[in-house]
Each structure stands twice: as C-alpha cells, then as structure tokens.
Amino acid sequence: MSLELMAANLDLQGRADRVAHLDPDSLKKAALRAARDTDAEGLWALLEAYLVTRGGRGARVSVNTLEAYRTGLDTFLAWASPAGVSLLRPGPNAGFRYVRHLEGAGLAPSSVRVRLSAGKALYAALRWTGACEAAPFLDVRAASDPVPRWEKRKPYSTEDVALLLRHAGVQDAVIVVLGAHVGLRATEMTTLLRKDLHLDAPEPYLTVTGKRQRRQEVALSPTAVRALRTWLAATPNYGPQVLSIHTRQSVENALRRLCQEAGVRYGGREVHGLRHSAGTRIYSESGDLLAVRDHLRHRTVDSSEIYVDYARAGRKKPVGDW
C-alpha cells in the first residue's frame, strides 16, 4: 500500500485535478455510485481529491497522512456494512458507534483519533461532491487517553542504542543513528535523499523534510557520519534515497529484527522510541529544552517537555536513601 502511495504521490496534484474538474453532476454521480457500491477505490479517489483541493496542506499532504487516511477509510468501510450502516444515510449515532467500536477493539487512543479524522474527511468529501449532507462524526470525540504520554513509546537507553549498533548491519546502523542520534521519524528516514546529506561540511548536517513539508537542517554526530559514510560507500548505485527500503513498515520490521538479535526490547518503543532517545539524551546532557526543540524540530517548546519526564525517569528516586 505505502509503496503505491509513494510512487503515486508524484502525480498527486494531477489525480486530484482530474476528479475535481469533473462537472458537478458527474462528480456527484461518481460519489453516489462509489458510496452505493462500497467501492473503496472510488471513495479513495474522492477522498484524496478532497484532501488535495480542500485540505489544509493541499498538494503538500504527506505520504504518511495519505497512508493513514487510506487505512482509516478501509477500516470504516469494513465496519459499516456488518454494522448495518448505510454510507449515504448513516444515522445520527453512527459516528459514536464507530468510535466506541474502535475503542472496544483495543486500538490505541492515538490510532482512534486518526481513524476518526479519516471518517470526518470522508464525509466532508461526500458533502463536497453533493452526494449527501450527512455529518455523522460532527460532534464525536474519542475518549481521553488515561495513560500519560511519557509512559508510551519510551526511549531506548544509551546502553540499548550501543548494543543495537554492535549487532547492526550497515543499513540497520543507519536506521539506528538516524533515529537515536539525528531524531528522524520513520517516514523522514524513508524519504531522506542522498543529496541532502552534507557529510563534508565543517559541522556535518543533513536537511530533512519533516511534518508539513518543512525543510530543516539537523546536526550529525560523528557516529552518524561514520555509519552514513559506510553505507553510502557500500551502495553507490542505490538511487536518490538514502535507504534501500522505502516504507515505514519496512523500517519498523528492520528494527524489530535487530532488537531480537541484540536482545533489546522493541515492544512499546518501536522506531519512534529512537527519536525519543535523541531528545532524552540531549536534555539529560544539556538541561536545555530549546536544544531539544531545535534538534527534533518541534514547533513549540511544549512538545519538548516530554523529554524532561523521560530524563527524570532515569534518575535515582529522591526517597531512595531515606
């Protein structure tokens, strides 16, 4: 799925234009037919066109967002028919029923929110086409998450990272340092281009395209430079991207295998836990939240405060010697 989305993203604007430029009657008929037949591909074409033409990020909508919304669409369609929900006449409680279903199925609160966003976007797209006026998710809210955010996706310790690097092959070592030293997200790793590596600069850095397509420079550690040099020397003809794997799931699978080989816990941390390792280490060594914000490219320092909790969790408890 994500490979197709990545390749298709090159023509994202063109696909959206072909749908959006249909005359109103044809657009409405296409939406009615797709909803009536529960045609996932037809509904996705409409939803994708809506996201590009009416969404806040327009044609710069990320591959990650498209992938998440497509998964959300498929999840909703798989639930709707067995639940007796008509797409065009869903009823006033359909949105609440769907979200309670997701919560009851054990989905993480963050995943429920993403699925809810996809459902809202689907019906916004159907209203845009004139196919229906239903808004079953209008007042729906996912239940609050009872688990504090610092209790989830905990960082890998410095010792864990060192152990992973000792067991890593050349590409796996790049994944580890891009996460645990550079602080990249999985999707940022898969879309990182070789031309954006500046290993010979006086202070080596890379330029990363992050959330909302923002381009920012990030400093590289000596360990990251060595791992990248080794990988680039071994793969001179691998194309424009740094990694030879181009999907978020492939990166997750690679790290999962490496953790198994190294005897390091993967569950509950995954690839994003490497990014948390970078932020935690920066704060532990500097005590500077602005340094965390800058390195991890947070929009505000509020997003960086979680690393105070991670750093404090590794300290000796104040009552330990009482």
N, C-alpha and C positions, 0 to 999 in steps of 0.2 A: 504493500500500500504506500508506504512513505517514499519508496524509490520512484514510483509512478508520480507521486505528488511533486517530488523534487524535480524530475525531468519536465513535468507538465508546467511547473511554475514559470518556466522560461516564456511560455505563451499565455500566462495568466490573464493579462490585460486583453489579449485577443479573444480568448474564450469568453470572458465576461462581456466584451463588446458585442459578440455575436448573439448572446442571449438578450442583453439589454436593448439592442437595436431592433429586436422584433417589434412589429406593430402591437399595440396594446391588446387587440383581440387575440393574436397568435400567442402572445406571451401568456395571457390568461388561460387559453385553451391548453397550452403545454403544461401549465401548472396544475390545472384541473385533472388532466389525464394522468400526470405523474402521481398526484395525490390519490386519485381513484384507484390506480393500479398498484399503489405502494411501490412505485418504481424508484429504487434507491439511486440509480444513476441519473435519472431525470431530475429528481429532487435535489441531488447534489449539484447538478449544473445550475439550477436556480439559486440554491443557497450560496454557491461560490460566486455567482454573478452579483448577488446582493451584497456580499461581503466586500467585493472589489468596488462596486459602484456607490454603495451607501455606507459601508463600514468606515470606522474612524481611521483605519490605516490604509484604506484604498488598495491600490495595486502593490503596496509595500507590505501587505499582510504576509506574515512569516509562514514558512513551510510547517513549522511546529503548530501554529494556530490552525492552519488548514487541516492538518492531520488530526488534531484534537476535535475539531468540529465535524469532520467526516466520521470519526469514531462515535461522536455524540449522536449524529444523525442515524447511524446504523443501530446504535443501542436503543434509541427511541422507537425506531420502526420495528425492531424485534420485540419490543414490549407492547406496542399499541394494538396490533391485531389480536393476539391472545387475550389481551385485557378488554377487548370489545370496544376499543376507542376508534372512532372514525377520524381520519386526519382532517377532513373538512368541517366536521361537526363534532369536535372533541368533548363538548360538555364543560360545564363550569368547574368541575373538580378534577379534570384530567391531569392538569399540571401538578396539583398537590399529590394525586395518586402516584404519578410517575416518580416524583422526588422521594416520596416515602418508600416506594419500591426500591429505588437505588440505595437508600439508607439501610433498608432492611436486608439488602443483599450483601451488606458488609463493605460497600465502596467507601473509600476514604473521603472525608468531608471535602477535601480539595477536588477530588475527582467528581463528586456530586455537583459541585459548583460549576465545573467545566461542562458537564453534561447538561446542566440547567441552562447555561449560556448558549449552548448549541440549540436547545429546544426553543429558546426565545428567538434566536436568529432564524430558525426555520419558519416560525410563524410570522416573523417580520417580513421574510421573503415572500411568503404566501399572500400576505396583505399587500405587499408591494406590487405583486402581479395582478391583484384584484380577484384572486381565486377564492378568498374567504376573508371575513373580518374577525375571525376568532383570535383571541389572545389568551390562551389557557395558562400561560406562565406569568401573566402580568403582575400578580401580587404574591407569587410563590417565592419563598425564601428557603434555602437549605438550613437544616438545623445547625446550630453553632457547634464548633469543634471543642469537645471537653478537654482535649489533650493540648497542653501548652506547645507552642510552635518549636521551642528549643528541645522538646522531648522527641521530635521527629527528625529524620534524616540527620542523625548525629554525625559529627565529623570523624574521620579516621584519625587516629593518633599519629604523632610523628613517627613512632615506632612501627605502626602499621604501614605507613607510607614507605618507610625504608625497607620493610620486609617485602612489600609488593614490588619495589624496584629491583630487589635482589633476584626475584623469581621471574621478572618480566622479560619477554622478548622485546625486539627493538620497537615494534609498533605499540605494544602494550605499555612500554615505558613512556612513550609519548603521551598516551592517554592519561597515565597517572600524573605526569608533570603538568600537562595542560589543565588538569583539574585541581590537583593539590598544591601546585605552585603558582600557576597563572590564574586559576579561578574561573576557567571557562565552563559553561554549561555544555551538556552533551550535544545539543544541536549546534552550538557555536564551534565545537570540535569538528563536527562533520562538514561544516560549511567553510572552515578556515582554508584560505588559499595560500599556496607557497609564496606567491608574490608579496604577501602581507607579512612575511617573516623577515625581520631585519636583524640577522644574527651577527653581522659585522659592524653594526653601529657601535660607537664608543660605549654606550649603555644599551645593550641589546633589548629589543622590544618586538612585539607583534601588533598588528592592527586588526581588531576583531569587529565584526558586525554583530551587535547584540540585539537586545529587545528593541522593538520599534525601529529597527534598521539603523540604529545609531552606530556610528563608526568611532571607535576609541582606541587609543594606544595603551598597551599594558606591558609593564616591565617583565623581563625574563630573568629567571635565576640562572646561575652558572650550570646547575644540574639540568635545567630545562634546555639550555643551549646545547649542552653535550648530547642529550637524548635526541633533540631535533637534528643536529648535525649527523649523528649516526644513522638515523632513519632516512634522511634525505640522500645521504651518500649511498645507501643500500637500494634506494628506489628512485633513480634519476628520471625514469620514464613513466611515472605513475599518473600523469595528468596534472591538472591545475590544483586539485585539492591536496591538502597535507596528508590526510589519512586515506588508506585504500578502502575503508568501509565508510559508507555514506548515509547510514540511517542511525537514528538514536538507539533503536533496539539492538543494532549490531554492536554499538559501543557498550551498552549495558551487558550484553552477552559476553563480550570480551573481558570486561572487568569481573563479571561473575565467575568465569572460568579461572581467571588469575587469582581471585580471592580463594577459590577452592584449592588451587595448587599451593598457595602460600600459607594456607591455614588462617586466613583473616576473615572475620565476619563480614558478609556482604548485606544480608537482610536488614532492612530498616535504614540502610545508608545509601546504597546504590551509587551511581555515578555522581549524583548531586552532593553526596557526602564528601567527595573530594574537594568540591568548591568550598564547602563548609570548613574543611581542613585548612584551606588557604586563609580564609577570613579569621579563623580562630588563632592560627599561628601569628598572623600579623598583629592582631590585638594583644595576644599574650606577650609578644616581644617588644611592642611599641607602646601599648596602652593608648593608642591614638585611633579613635573611631573614624576620623576623617581619612586616615590612611587606609582603613578597611573600605570605606565608601569609595575612595578613588580607585583602589585596585580591583574591587569587584564591580565597579561601575554602577553603583546604586544611585537612584535619582535623588534620594534624600538620606540623611544620616539615620532616620528612623529605621530603615531597612537593615542598617548595620548593627543595631543594638543587640540583635540576637547573639552576636559573637561575644558580647560581654558575658552572656549566660553560659555559652559553651566554654569560654575560658575559665569562668568561675567554677564550673562543674569539675574541672580537673584539679582544683586546689584542695588542700587539706581543709577539712571541716573545722570551723572555729572552736567547736567543743571537743575536738579530738584529744586534747591533753588535760581536760578538766578533771 
